[in-house]
Amino acid sequence: MTEFNCISKQESKGVRKIRRNRFIALTMMFLFVPICGFIGDMEISEAITGAFAFSYFLVTIILLGIVSFSRCPRCSKFFFWSWFWANGFTRKCVHCGLSIKAKYENKWPDA
């Protein structure tokens, strides 16, 4: 059973930003080995390949850092970790329980 929280527009924007950043960071992390392997198989110098791999790795680490320090739009605490627990794959804020899949629903449509 899927449960979606009814949230404000501002919270919806914040959750969408966290979801987008997490998707980009995890995609880059999982594609690191295949992309670097593909670049390594090309007929280019090892210096260029190494520079590309290092740059890609550095950008991925920075993006993962940005995601891990994302703040919850509802409680303004870190979304993915508390003082004793860290989980980058969680679907809810570890503090207030705001779902990462929560969507804004306008209950009062303009007539």
Secondary structure, 3 states (H helix, E strand, C coil): CCCCCEECHHHHHHHHHHHHHHHHHHHHHHCHHHHHHHHHHCCCCHHHHHHHHHHHHHHHHHHHHHHHCCECCCCCCECCECCCCECCCCCECCCCCCECCCEECCCCCCC
